[in-house]
Amino acid sequence: MKFLHLALAIVGTLLATQVQAQEPVVIKFSHVVAPDTPKGQGALMFQKLVHERLAGKVKVEVYPNASLFGDNDEMQALRENKVQMLAPSFSKFDQYTKKLQIFDLPFFFDDLAAVERFQKREAGIQLLSSMSAHGIVGLAYWNNGMKQLSATQPLISPNHARGLKFRIQPSVILEDQFKAVGGLPVRIAFSKMYEAAKNGDVQGAENPWSNLYSSNLYKEQSYLSETNHGLLGYMLIVNRDFWITLPMSTKIELKGIIEEVTEKVNSQANQINERDKKRLLNADKVQLTELTASQRYQWQERMVPVWSKYRSEIGEQLIRTAQVVNQR
Ligand code: LMR
């Protein structure tokens, strides 16, 4: 009888373990923008391919619009494995590495193609592991687009920015960039940006067309200037401990999917931004100014001196490599 009990207990434990082993690994992927943006689309594409190719093994839950975590708590949540995957913009890594600030330098990269060339170089690839000591592993670069300015009044010359409060991401470079034109930068989480504009707490902001449109910001700041003065791009990151404990075969499969999705995100980012630029041009009240070369140059002249303060902490060599890549 005793033996029977023991045997039943062992069988029970084995069955429970088997059921447990069959539970799919869950990847919570949280982000702060709308689904119909380059990052939002990337997250959904990733989810779709994982569910097709790793059905039963991995389940991806996507939380857009800061519905799970927002700018102020998502990095900590990732480090505590409350969420496994994020794609924050480069400005949000400031406290973990200074090197990624290279992507925030104003008027540094000419366009997304130049950004991508740099990210594919050895120096760019190495940056993906620049935060591993903090439990953060970079898997890929997803780019959104070049940033444009919006305000409650026309911004043609940099003098027009004087005294205006600009919503910024948490970055010292972006702070200095707006101070350089006499603006007053205010750090505000993306999910609070529209509200801040509506309440009149800020009169200006910088965003690629896709975020400007999908956040509805243009309804409060309807004067838009096409400055292409900086980049909004992301690093796709995972919790390091979560990543290293995944079965090797699953990891290989996930890496392949990420490669495929990255290719797609980066190749369609321009299209999504162009589509949203057209939507903005057709929107009520919007006045979009495409700056002339000399008007754009005035902004450049004022903002570029900001680089000098950050050159040494970003790394002189890294800056030079990126500049060479930018020219080709
Ligand atoms: C922002 O805060 O403006 C962006 O980082 C939002 C995003 O993730 O595109």
Boltz pocket constraint, residues with backbone or C-beta under 6 A from the ligand:
constraints:
  - pocket:
      binder: B
      contacts: [[A, 32], [A, 33], [A, 39], [A, 87], [A, 88], [A, 89], [A, 144], [A, 169], [A, 188], [A, 189], [A, 190], [A, 206], [A, 211], [A, 232]]
      max_distance: 6.0
